[in-house]
Amino acid sequence: MADHKFKLGQRVTLAENVLRGNAARGAYTIIKRLPERDGEFEYRVKSVAESHERVVRERELRRE
């Protein structure tokens, strides 16, 4: 069984395709690891530059 690639509290950045939207640039922190959906893990992440959290797929994250 596969496991999450990123840990709680880890700092990450978003992939370029996600940043083309209205996502803030810079570091995000992993707030919560979510279950697999359609064969891929998801994460709840938070940027200090935004007041809200985002849910992103594992492939949309990069190690900082």
C-alpha positions, 0 to 999 in steps of 0.5 A, spaced: 500 500 500 502 506 498 503 512 503 503 519 503 509 523 500 509 529 504 508 529 512 504 534 516 507 540 517 512 540 511 513 546 507 512 545 500 510 549 494 505 548 488 506 546 481 506 551 476 500 549 473 496 550 480 500 557 480 497 559 473 490 560 477 489 565 483 494 561 488 499 565 492 506 564 490 511 561 495 511 556 501 505 552 503 505 548 509 501 541 509 495 542 514 492 535 513 493 529 509 487 526 506 485 519 503 486 517 496 481 520 491 481 517 484 488 513 486 492 519 488 493 522 495 490 529 497 493 534 502 490 540 505 495 546 505 495 553 507 499 559 505 501 565 510 499 569 504 492 567 504 487 567 509 484 560 507 486 553 506 487 549 499 486 542 497 491 539 492 493 533 489 500 530 491 502 531 484 501 538 484 506 539 490 513 540 490 518 539 496 521 546 498 
